[in-house]
Amino acid sequence: MPYVTSVERIGYQRGHLEGREIGREEGREEGREEGRHVEAFALVQKLLRRRFGSLPPEVEERIVPLPLERIEALGEALLDFTAVTDLDAWLRRH
């Protein structure tokens, strides 16, 4: 095993701690992003159900994988939908 000076050991420890803190922050950011996605989907789902009643599962399955920006865009677009076919057309375009 190679000899490690106290300065090197301190450097390794600091690097380890900084790496852990960066990892924690990235994990928190990913969690916040996932939370925003879940909440946006839940809101759009409620609005669509209010407008059209129960949606077919295959329609909901097409919405779930959309990125957050697309779900937010769908939330705005659905205000102009008059029929489920408008939703289907929007999903085909996006």
C-alpha atoms as one frame of an Amber mdcrd trajectory, in Angstrom:
protein
   0.000   0.000   0.000   1.508   3.378  -0.972   2.380   5.926   1.675  -0.172
   8.764   1.952   0.892  11.999   3.584  -1.397  13.816   5.988  -1.863  16.570
   3.399  -2.956  14.021   0.803  -5.275  12.384   3.332  -6.886  15.750   4.122
  -7.248  16.402   0.390  -8.916  13.035  -0.140 -11.270  13.654   2.771 -12.216
  17.105   1.513 -12.713  15.785  -1.985 -14.857  12.958  -0.654 -17.002  15.352
   1.395 -17.373  17.788  -1.497 -18.305  14.942  -3.819 -20.933  13.705  -1.385
 -22.381  17.224  -1.062 -22.512  17.633  -4.837 -24.214  14.254  -5.105 -26.762
  15.218  -2.480 -27.538  18.497  -4.235 -27.943  16.728  -7.581 -30.236  14.194
  -5.918 -32.328  16.954  -4.381 -32.614  18.718  -7.739 -33.660  15.486  -9.459
 -36.249  14.930  -6.731 -37.635  18.439  -7.157 -37.807  17.983 -10.936 -39.604
  14.653 -10.554 -42.002  16.248  -8.076 -42.810  19.053 -10.513 -43.439  16.455
 -13.230 -45.785  14.430 -11.002 -47.717  17.524  -9.920 -48.014  18.867 -13.473
 -49.289  15.506 -14.689 -51.791  15.296 -11.819 -53.152  18.767 -12.593 -53.455
  18.123 -16.336 -55.101  14.779 -15.615 -57.677  16.452 -13.342 -58.403  19.163
 -15.894 -58.804  16.655 -18.717 -61.123  14.494 -16.622 -63.162  17.538 -15.686
 -63.504  18.527 -19.321 -63.996  15.097 -20.919 -64.805  12.691 -18.103 -62.906
   9.456 -17.771 -60.018   9.124 -20.220 -59.035   5.853 -21.847 -55.937   4.347
 -20.184 -54.020   4.422 -23.470 -54.461   8.204 -23.617 -53.098   8.649 -20.096
 -50.224   6.315 -20.967 -49.288   8.663 -23.792 -49.206  11.661 -21.449 -47.141
  10.169 -18.592 -43.803   9.939 -20.459 -44.007  13.508 -21.774 -41.313  15.804
 -20.404 -42.389  18.491 -17.954 -42.340  21.240 -20.579 -44.732  19.283 -22.827
 -47.101  18.528 -19.953 -47.167  22.218 -19.094 -47.847  23.042 -22.762 -50.656
  20.479 -22.756 -52.099  22.181 -19.688 -52.358  25.411 -21.655 -53.535  23.787
 -24.891 -56.336  21.823 -23.232 -58.109  25.096 -22.492 -58.917  25.251 -26.217
 -59.918  21.580 -26.608 -63.573  20.933 -27.331 -63.380  17.162 -27.814 -61.127
  14.242 -26.943 -60.100  14.207 -30.592 -58.384  17.582 -29.997 -56.335  15.941
 -27.242 -55.501  13.016 -29.497 -54.417  15.363 -32.289 -52.254  17.372 -29.876
 -50.582  14.212 -28.591 -49.850  13.051 -32.152 -48.182  16.402 -32.925 -46.119
  16.416 -29.756
